[in-house]
Amino acid sequence: MRVLGIGASPRKGNSEALLDEALRGHPLGEKINLRELELNPCLSCGRCGETAECVFKDGISTLYDRLYDFQGIILSSPIYFGSLAAQAKVFIDRAQFAWAGRHLSTRQLPQGVKAVLMVVAGMRNRPDFFRNAEEIFKIWCSCLDLDYRGGIYFPGIDGLGDVTANDRQRAREAAWLLLRNEGGSPPFSVEIGG
Ligand SMILES: Cc1cc2nc3c(=O)[nH]c(=O)nc-3n(C[C@H](O)[C@H](O)[C@H](O)COP(=O)(O)O)c2cc1C
């Protein structure tokens, strides 16, 4: 199974460490950090409503061009102010080409690509932060016809190096569980630690 891990943190930190673990169980895994790409936020120019394509040809458009080469996608982000990090939101907003283009008969999105959200928050006891992030991610999945499989949530991880060996193991197990090719249980959320 080809799995793409998309890292949204501006630093090489906790969410990336956990993403690396999640990818470890997938020999065909690949990682892209949004911070290393040229990130242009949506301009709301409306052109994608006429063409189903974004006017930007940048790192994000290249990433969207490649999205359906994978059978699984994991978006990993820190929680910032109760939501996804800005890098993740820029990436998500750029899916507007798919939303606007759905009315154009030429646009046919591939089906069956599985998608998982992985989120790390410094605070404990604020499940609403994870629910916020989850709702945004689910809307994005539905816009792109991705098969939302669930979320993996890590509360109480803040400083660099706070990720424990147990967190890493749980990241691996949960990602495997959510992405493996079985019907039935997902989507569901796995909250780790707390
Ligand atoms: C700008 C900013 C906003 C943050 N907002 C929140 C927040 O709303 N809730 C929370 O629990 N943690 C918050 N945090 C803490 C991060 O979620 C936490 O440090 C996380 O482990 C960072 O992940 P990373 O190492 O992958 O970047 C914030 C951190 C920053 C820098």
The ligand as an SDF file (V2000), in Angstrom:
LIG
                    3D

 31 33  0  0  0  0  0  0  0  0999 V2000
    1.1290   29.1720   17.7760 C   0  0  0  0  0  0  0  0  0  0  0  0
    0.8460   28.0060   18.6640 C   0  0  0  0  0  0  0  0  0  0  0  0
   -0.4330   27.7600   19.0580 C   0  0  0  0  0  0  0  0  0  0  0  0
   -0.7280   26.6640   19.8680 C   0  0  0  0  0  0  0  0  0  0  0  0
   -2.0280   26.4550   20.2370 N   0  0  0  0  0  0  0  0  0  0  0  0
   -2.3280   25.3920   21.0030 C   0  0  0  0  0  0  0  0  0  0  0  0
   -3.6830   25.1430   21.3970 C   0  0  0  0  0  0  0  0  0  0  0  0
   -4.6120   25.8730   21.0430 O   0  0  0  0  0  0  0  0  0  0  0  0
   -3.9410   24.0600   22.1570 N   0  0  0  0  0  0  0  0  0  0  0  0
   -2.9530   23.2020   22.5710 C   0  0  0  0  0  0  0  0  0  0  0  0
   -3.2600   22.2290   23.2520 O   0  0  0  0  0  0  0  0  0  0  0  0
   -1.6620   23.4000   22.1980 N   0  0  0  0  0  0  0  0  0  0  0  0
   -1.3280   24.4740   21.4280 C   0  0  0  0  0  0  0  0  0  0  0  0
   -0.0300   24.6750   21.0280 N   0  0  0  0  0  0  0  0  0  0  0  0
    1.0040   23.6820   21.4110 C   0  0  0  0  0  0  0  0  0  0  0  0
    1.3110   22.6840   20.2950 C   0  0  0  0  0  0  0  0  0  0  0  0
    0.1410   22.0450   19.8370 O   0  0  0  0  0  0  0  0  0  0  0  0
    2.2830   21.6190   20.8190 C   0  0  0  0  0  0  0  0  0  0  0  0
    3.4760   22.2350   21.2350 O   0  0  0  0  0  0  0  0  0  0  0  0
    2.6010   20.5280   19.8070 C   0  0  0  0  0  0  0  0  0  0  0  0
    3.3200   19.4790   20.4290 O   0  0  0  0  0  0  0  0  0  0  0  0
    3.4360   21.0780   18.6510 C   0  0  0  0  0  0  0  0  0  0  0  0
    3.6210   20.0630   17.6980 O   0  0  0  0  0  0  0  0  0  0  0  0
    4.9110   20.0580   16.7440 P   0  0  0  0  0  0  0  0  0  0  0  0
    6.1010   19.7840   17.6360 O   0  0  0  0  0  0  0  0  0  0  0  0
    4.6560   18.9640   15.7840 O   0  0  0  0  0  0  0  0  0  0  0  0
    4.9930   21.3960   16.0940 O   0  0  0  0  0  0  0  0  0  0  0  0
    0.3030   25.7940   20.2710 C   0  0  0  0  0  0  0  0  0  0  0  0
    1.6180   26.0440   19.8610 C   0  0  0  0  0  0  0  0  0  0  0  0
    1.9000   27.1360   19.0740 C   0  0  0  0  0  0  0  0  0  0  0  0
    3.3190   27.3810   18.6360 C   0  0  0  0  0  0  0  0  0  0  0  0
  1  2  1  0
  2  3  1  0
  2 30  2  0
  3  4  2  0
  4  5  1  0
  4 28  1  0
  5  6  2  0
  6  7  1  0
  6 13  1  0
  7  8  2  0
  7  9  1  0
  9 10  1  0
 10 11  2  0
 10 12  1  0
 12 13  2  0
 13 14  1  0
 14 15  1  0
 14 28  1  0
 15 16  1  0
 16 17  1  0
 16 18  1  0
 18 19  1  0
 18 20  1  0
 20 21  1  0
 20 22  1  0
 22 23  1  0
 23 24  1  0
 24 25  2  0
 24 26  1  0
 24 27  1  0
 28 29  2  0
 29 30  1  0
 30 31  1  0
M  END
$$$$
